[in-house]
Structure formats: C-alpha cells, structure tokens
C-alpha cells in the first residue's frame, strides 16, 4: 500500500475527496491517501509542499502559480474546479462601511502572505482602479482570526469564499458588501516534483479516481442535504452554490496559464513569467 499525503481547505469543494476516502476507493487501488484539512488556506499549503509535509495540494490556481514561479518544486497536474471562486468582501456587521468604495485605503485581513485572500485583494483593488501600492494587510491565519480582527478593528475588511462565509453573515457577525469572482478556474491539483518522479502511477490512479467521482458528484442523491449539514449551510445556499460550481477533469491550458500569469505580473505579484513546462505537468 502506497502512502500519499494530500492537503486541502475544509470547504464544500473537497467533499468528493472525503467521500472517496470514506468509500475506500483509493484503498482499492492500493493507495493510502491521507487527507489533512488546512483552514489557513493556500499560503500554508504552498509551504507544506515546499517542506514535504504534503505530497499533493488541492489549491487556488493563482496562489500555486505564484509560488511555483518563486521556486516551489511542484507542478499543476490538472484543474480541479473549473468555475471561478466567488470571493465575498466582508466587513464587521456593526461597522460604518456600507459600500466597496468605503474600504479603499483601509486594512484588509488576510490568512497569510501569498494566500488567495491577499492575491484577490490585489485583483479587487485593480478592478476598482484603486492604487494597489496602498493596500495594507493584517495577517489573521484563519476565518476565526478574521472574525476577531474585524470585530476589534485591527482590520477593516476580509475576502473569503462567499458561501463558506455566509453563516457568519446570517449570524450578524459579518456583512457582505460586494463579490469578486476569480478571473480563472479556482482550484487546481498540485503535486511535488519528487512524488511525480517517484510515484507517477499512484498519482495517475488518484486522479482517475477523483475525476470519476467529480464527474457524477452532482447526481449523488440528496448531495445538497449532505453538503448543507456537513458545512453548516442553509440548503438554498448550497443549492445555489452547486448550480454555479463545475468540477474539472482536464489539464490547465496554456491559454489559461498565460491569463493567470499576465494578470499576476501586471499586479506585480510575480516579477517574471514561468514557462508552461515549469508550472504544468501532464501525468
């Protein structure tokens, strides 16, 4: 039995992995796939790949592209979720901020440097024609840290996946003032180069298994109710999320990689463009 370590955020996008592990679908292919939840998100997972703490990461496209260009010895092996991530822009419910314009030149809470929450703050600022050089950050690690920072005023707004943050809006802790969709597919699967070299067959079996599950995921009976219960969501919110979310079984295209890198370069998040072969690997 081959042991392979995988990491991802504790969010509804990753339920297909948990179902596959529970159903022993990887075990049936002689793979012990060990999942780690990473509430800190993409910045933390990039570090885990670098340190060998995980072999695979289900990770935000923009974050892993940035980190591979910066020297992370990993490759993107395929797109996992084709649809954009809808980032909600949130403020404390009792704050005086009412519109997106109100939070220009204020401090944004981010999970960590290099995280999706930081990179998307740049994308949002650029969309609004704000000066990106004026962005100020408060590192809060997790969504719980963001609640604390916005409540006590050490940060002013927080960008996180809209549906996962909705319960905090429903409870009157956060107020959502806008949405900011990613201009690219949101999640990809990245694997450390060492694992790609040493265990190509195991990686191929893992991808074949998860792709089979995601291809039919929406057709699972009462999957909306399962998701709502597991992730503490209202049924109607999960149904809306399912209607706009599309999983992928395909490779990241050169065109899409160029789109991501060109925008990251324009926003000065990366200082050079990596080649397709440096960033993407066909298993």
C-alpha positions as CSV (number, residue, x, y, z in Angstrom):
1,X,0.0,0.0,0.0
2,X,1.5,3.4,-1.1
3,X,1.0,6.2,1.4
4,X,0.4,9.6,-0.3
5,X,-0.3,12.8,1.7
6,X,-2.9,15.3,0.4
7,X,-4.0,18.7,1.8
8,X,-6.9,21.0,1.1
9,X,-9.2,23.5,2.7
10,X,-12.1,22.3,4.9
11,X,-14.7,23.5,2.4
12,X,-17.5,22.0,0.3
13,X,-15.4,21.9,-2.8
14,X,-13.4,19.0,-1.3
15,X,-16.3,16.7,-0.3
16,X,-15.6,14.5,-3.3
17,X,-12.2,13.6,-1.8
18,X,-13.7,12.8,1.6
19,X,-16.4,10.6,0.1
20,X,-13.8,8.7,-2.0
21,X,-11.6,8.1,1.1
22,X,-14.6,7.0,3.2
23,X,-15.7,4.6,0.4
24,X,-12.2,3.2,0.3
25,X,-11.9,3.9,-3.4
26,X,-8.2,4.8,-3.1
27,X,-7.5,1.7,-0.9
28,X,-9.0,-0.4,-3.7
29,X,-6.1,0.8,-5.8
30,X,-3.5,0.1,-3.1
31,X,-3.2,3.7,-2.1
32,X,-3.4,5.0,1.5
33,X,-4.5,8.6,0.8
34,X,-4.0,10.7,4.0
35,X,-6.0,13.9,4.0
36,X,-5.1,17.0,6.0
37,X,-7.5,19.9,6.4
38,X,-5.7,23.3,6.1
39,X,-8.0,26.1,7.3
40,X,-5.2,28.6,6.7
41,X,-5.6,28.0,3.0
42,X,-3.3,28.4,0.0
43,X,-0.3,30.2,1.5
44,X,0.1,27.4,4.2
45,X,-0.3,24.7,1.6
46,X,2.4,26.2,-0.6
47,X,4.7,26.0,2.4
48,X,3.6,22.4,3.1
49,X,4.5,21.4,-0.5
50,X,7.9,23.1,-0.1
51,X,8.6,21.4,3.2
52,X,7.4,17.9,2.1
53,X,4.6,18.0,4.7
54,X,2.2,17.1,1.9
55,X,2.6,15.4,-1.5
56,X,-0.5,16.8,-3.1
57,X,-2.4,20.0,-2.6
58,X,-5.9,21.0,-3.8
59,X,-5.0,24.6,-4.0
60,X,-6.0,28.0,-5.5
61,X,-4.7,28.5,-9.1
62,X,-3.3,31.9,-8.6
63,X,-1.5,31.0,-5.3
64,X,0.3,27.9,-6.6
65,X,1.3,29.6,-9.9
66,X,2.8,32.4,-7.9
67,X,4.7,30.0,-5.6
68,X,6.0,27.7,-8.4
69,X,7.3,30.8,-10.2
70,X,9.0,31.7,-6.9
71,X,10.8,28.3,-6.7
72,X,8.3,25.8,-5.3
73,X,9.3,22.4,-6.7
74,X,5.8,21.3,-7.6
75,X,3.7,21.1,-10.7
76,X,0.0,21.6,-11.5
77,X,-1.3,18.2,-12.8
78,X,-4.9,19.3,-13.6
79,X,-7.7,21.7,-12.9
80,X,-10.0,20.5,-10.0
81,X,-12.8,23.2,-10.1
82,X,-13.3,24.9,-13.4
83,X,-15.7,27.6,-12.3
84,X,-14.4,30.8,-10.6
85,X,-14.3,31.2,-6.9
86,X,-16.8,33.8,-5.7
87,X,-14.9,35.9,-3.1
88,X,-17.3,37.7,-0.8
89,X,-15.9,41.1,0.5
90,X,-17.0,41.3,4.2
91,X,-16.9,43.9,6.9
92,X,-18.0,43.7,10.5
93,X,-21.7,43.8,10.7
94,X,-21.7,46.9,13.0
95,X,-19.0,48.8,11.0
96,X,-19.8,52.0,9.2
97,X,-18.6,50.6,5.9
98,X,-21.6,50.3,3.5
99,X,-20.1,50.1,0.0
100,X,-16.9,48.8,-1.6
101,X,-15.7,52.4,-2.1
102,X,-15.8,52.9,1.7
103,X,-13.0,50.4,2.3
104,X,-10.5,51.9,-0.2
105,X,-7.2,52.7,1.7
106,X,-8.3,50.6,4.8
107,X,-6.7,47.5,6.1
108,X,-7.6,44.1,4.7
109,X,-7.4,40.9,6.8
110,X,-5.6,38.1,5.0
111,X,-4.9,34.5,6.1
112,X,-1.2,34.8,5.4
113,X,1.2,36.4,2.9
114,X,0.9,34.7,-0.6
115,X,-2.6,33.5,0.3
116,X,-5.6,33.8,-2.0
117,X,-7.1,36.3,0.3
118,X,-4.1,38.6,-0.3
119,X,-3.8,38.0,-4.0
120,X,-7.5,38.6,-4.6
121,X,-7.2,41.8,-2.6
122,X,-4.9,43.0,-5.3
123,X,-7.3,41.8,-8.1
124,X,-10.2,43.6,-6.4
125,X,-8.2,46.8,-5.9
126,X,-7.2,46.7,-9.6
127,X,-10.8,46.1,-10.6
128,X,-11.8,49.2,-8.6
129,X,-9.0,51.3,-10.0
130,X,-7.5,51.7,-6.5
131,X,-3.8,52.1,-6.1
132,X,-2.6,48.6,-5.2
133,X,0.6,50.1,-3.6
134,X,-1.7,51.5,-0.9
135,X,-3.0,48.1,0.2
136,X,-2.4,47.4,3.9
137,X,-2.6,43.8,5.4
138,X,-3.3,42.3,8.7
139,X,-2.4,38.6,8.9
140,X,-5.2,36.6,10.7
141,X,-4.4,33.0,9.7
142,X,-8.0,31.7,9.7
143,X,-11.6,32.8,9.3
144,X,-11.8,32.8,13.1
145,X,-8.9,35.2,13.2
146,X,-10.7,37.4,10.7
147,X,-13.8,37.5,12.9
148,X,-11.6,38.7,15.8
149,X,-9.7,41.3,13.7
150,X,-12.9,42.8,12.1
151,X,-14.7,42.8,15.4
152,X,-11.9,44.6,17.3
153,X,-11.0,46.9,14.4
154,X,-7.4,45.7,13.8
155,X,-8.6,45.1,10.2
156,X,-11.5,46.6,8.2
157,X,-12.5,44.0,5.5
158,X,-11.9,40.4,4.7
159,X,-12.2,38.4,1.4
160,X,-13.2,34.8,1.6
161,X,-15.3,32.3,-0.3
162,X,-18.8,33.7,-0.3
163,X,-20.8,30.6,0.6
164,X,-18.5,29.4,3.4
165,X,-18.7,32.9,5.0
166,X,-22.4,33.1,4.6
167,X,-23.2,31.6,8.1
168,X,-21.3,34.5,9.6
169,X,-23.4,36.9,7.6
170,X,-26.6,35.1,8.7
171,X,-25.5,35.3,12.3
172,X,-24.9,39.1,12.1
173,X,-21.2,38.9,12.6
174,X,-20.1,39.9,9.1
175,X,-21.9,42.0,6.4
176,X,-21.1,41.3,2.8
177,X,-20.7,44.5,0.7
178,X,-19.6,43.0,-2.6
179,X,-18.5,39.9,-4.6
180,X,-15.2,39.5,-6.5
181,X,-15.1,36.4,-8.8
182,X,-11.7,35.0,-9.8
183,X,-10.9,35.6,-13.5
184,X,-9.8,32.0,-13.8
185,X,-10.7,28.4,-12.7
186,X,-10.4,28.4,-8.9
187,X,-8.8,25.2,-7.7
188,X,-6.1,23.0,-9.2
189,X,-4.3,19.9,-8.1
190,X,-0.6,20.4,-7.5
191,X,2.0,17.6,-6.8
192,X,5.6,17.8,-5.5
193,X,8.1,17.1,-8.3
194,X,9.7,14.3,-6.2
195,X,6.4,12.5,-6.0
196,X,5.7,13.0,-9.7
197,X,9.1,11.4,-10.5
198,X,8.9,8.5,-8.0
199,X,5.2,7.7,-7.9
200,X,3.7,8.6,-11.3
201,X,1.4,5.5,-11.4
202,X,0.0,6.3,-7.9
203,X,-0.7,9.9,-8.9
204,X,-2.4,8.7,-12.1
205,X,-4.6,6.3,-10.1
206,X,-5.5,9.1,-7.6
207,X,-6.5,11.5,-10.5
208,X,-8.5,8.8,-12.3
209,X,-10.4,8.0,-9.1
210,X,-11.3,11.6,-8.1
211,X,-12.2,12.5,-11.7
212,X,-14.7,9.7,-11.8
213,X,-16.3,11.0,-8.6
214,X,-16.4,14.7,-9.5
215,X,-17.9,13.9,-13.0
216,X,-21.0,12.5,-11.3
217,X,-20.9,14.3,-8.0
218,X,-24.0,16.5,-8.5
219,X,-26.0,13.4,-9.4
220,X,-25.5,11.8,-5.9
221,X,-28.9,11.5,-4.3
222,X,-29.6,14.3,-1.7
223,X,-26.0,15.6,-2.0
224,X,-27.3,19.1,-1.4
225,X,-28.6,18.0,2.1
226,X,-25.3,16.2,2.8
227,X,-23.3,19.3,2.0
228,X,-25.6,21.6,3.9
229,X,-25.3,19.5,7.1
230,X,-21.6,18.9,6.9
231,X,-20.6,22.5,6.2
232,X,-23.3,24.2,8.3
233,X,-25.0,25.8,5.3
234,X,-28.6,26.7,4.5
235,X,-30.0,24.2,1.9
236,X,-30.9,27.0,-0.5
237,X,-27.4,28.5,-0.3
238,X,-25.8,25.1,-1.1
239,X,-28.3,24.6,-4.0
240,X,-27.2,28.0,-5.4
241,X,-23.5,27.1,-4.9
242,X,-24.0,23.7,-6.6
243,X,-25.7,25.4,-9.6
244,X,-22.7,27.6,-10.3
245,X,-19.9,25.2,-9.4
246,X,-18.3,23.0,-12.1
247,X,-15.6,20.4,-11.3
248,X,-13.0,19.6,-14.0
249,X,-11.2,16.5,-15.2
250,X,-8.9,18.4,-17.6
251,X,-5.4,19.8,-17.7
252,X,-4.8,23.5,-17.2
253,X,-4.5,25.0,-20.7
254,X,-1.6,27.2,-21.9
255,X,-4.0,29.9,-22.6
256,X,-5.4,29.9,-19.1
257,X,-1.9,29.8,-17.5
258,X,-0.9,32.8,-19.6
259,X,-4.0,34.6,-18.5
260,X,-3.2,33.9,-14.8
261,X,0.4,34.9,-15.1
262,X,-0.2,38.0,-17.2
263,X,-2.6,39.3,-14.5
264,X,-0.2,38.4,-11.6
265,X,2.6,40.2,-13.5
266,X,0.5,43.3,-14.1
267,X,-0.3,43.4,-10.4
268,X,3.4,43.0,-9.5
269,X,2.6,39.8,-7.6
270,X,5.1,37.9,-9.7
271,X,8.2,39.5,-11.3
272,X,8.7,37.1,-14.2
273,X,6.6,34.6,-16.3
274,X,7.3,30.9,-15.9
275,X,7.1,28.5,-18.9
276,X,4.2,26.0,-19.3
277,X,6.6,23.1,-18.6
278,X,7.9,24.7,-15.4
279,X,4.4,25.0,-14.0
280,X,2.3,22.3,-15.5
281,X,3.0,18.5,-15.8
282,X,0.9,16.0,-17.8
283,X,0.7,12.8,-15.8
